[in-house]
């Protein structure tokens, strides 16, 4: 396995942050679309895209963690810790956004009966 440098770890951290941020943007769009009574399919597609971004960021994080475990000389960086924190926060937002949209739909369905 190729040794990873701190610079490569930081580049991966930036990828994680950008992917997680893209995921957060899609979550925001999903909520706004839901409130604007956009089709459920369109809202679901935005949620799916958000999840894909977050899953990709998580994949990169996992690979970097494995690399730091296998290379005792490589130390994690503050930027990587920040990226992990950002990812986990947005992963929680993904779950909460799903619940919020489900509650909104349930309420809307009851009102429109």
C-alpha positions in Angstrom: 0.0 0.0 0.0 1.3 3.5 -0.9 2.2 5.7 2.0 -0.2 8.6 2.5 1.2 12.1 3.1 -0.3 14.7 5.4 -1.0 16.8 2.3 -3.0 13.9 0.8 -4.9 13.5 4.0 -5.7 17.2 4.0 -6.8 17.0 0.3 -9.1 14.1 1.3 -10.4 16.1 4.2 -11.3 18.9 1.8 -13.2 16.4 -0.4 -15.1 15.2 2.6 -16.0 18.8 3.6 -17.1 19.7 0.0 -19.2 16.5 -0.5 -20.8 16.9 2.9 -21.6 20.6 2.1 -23.1 19.5 -1.2 -25.2 17.0 0.7 -26.3 19.7 3.1 -27.3 22.0 0.2 -29.4 19.2 -1.3 -31.1 18.7 2.1 -32.0 22.3 2.2 -33.4 22.1 -1.3 -35.4 19.1 -0.3 -37.1 20.9 2.6 -37.7 24.0 0.5 -39.2 21.9 -2.3 -41.4 20.1 0.2 -42.7 23.3 1.7 -43.3 24.6 -1.9 -45.4 21.5 -2.4 -43.2 20.3 -5.2 -43.8 16.7 -6.2 -42.9 14.0 -3.7 -40.7 12.4 -6.4 -38.7 15.5 -6.8 -38.2 15.9 -3.1 -37.2 12.2 -2.8 -34.7 12.7 -5.6 -33.1 15.6 -3.7 -32.9 13.4 -0.6 -31.4 10.6 -2.6 -28.7 12.9 -4.1 -27.9 14.3 -0.6 -27.5 10.7 0.7 -25.2 9.8 -2.2 -22.9 12.8 -1.4 -22.8 11.9 2.2 -22.1 8.2 1.5 -19.2 9.2 -0.8 -17.8 11.5 1.9 -18.1 8.6 4.4 -16.3 6.3 2.0 -13.4 8.7 1.7 -13.3 9.1 5.5 -13.2 5.4 6.1 -10.4 4.9 3.6 -8.4 7.7 5.3 -8.9 6.2 8.7 -7.7 2.8 7.5 -4.6 4.5 6.0 -3.8 6.2 9.3 -4.2 2.9 11.2 -1.9 1.1 8.8 0.8 3.8 8.8 1.9 4.5 12.3 4.0 7.4 11.2 1.1 9.3 9.7 -0.6 11.6 12.2 -4.2 12.8 11.7 -4.6 16.5 11.1 -6.8 19.2 12.5 -8.4 19.6 9.1 -9.2 15.9 8.9 -10.8 16.1 12.4 -12.9 19.1 11.2 -13.9 17.1 8.1 -15.1 14.2 10.3 -17.0 16.5 12.5 -18.7 18.2 9.5 -19.6 14.9 8.0 -21.2 13.5 11.1 -23.1 16.7 11.7 -24.5 16.6 8.2 -25.2 12.9 8.5 -27.4 13.7 11.5 -29.1 16.5 9.4 -29.8 13.9 6.7 -31.7 11.7 9.3 -33.5 14.7 10.8 -34.5 16.1 7.4 -36.0 12.8 6.5 -38.1 12.8 9.6 -39.2 16.4 9.1 -40.3 15.7 5.5 -42.2 12.6 6.6 -43.9 14.5 9.4 -44.8 17.3 6.9 -46.2 14.8 4.5 -48.3 13.0 7.2 -49.7 16.3 8.4 -50.4 17.4 4.8 -52.1 14.2 4.0 -54.3 14.5 7.1 -55.3 18.1 6.3 -56.1 17.3 2.7 -58.3 14.3 3.4 
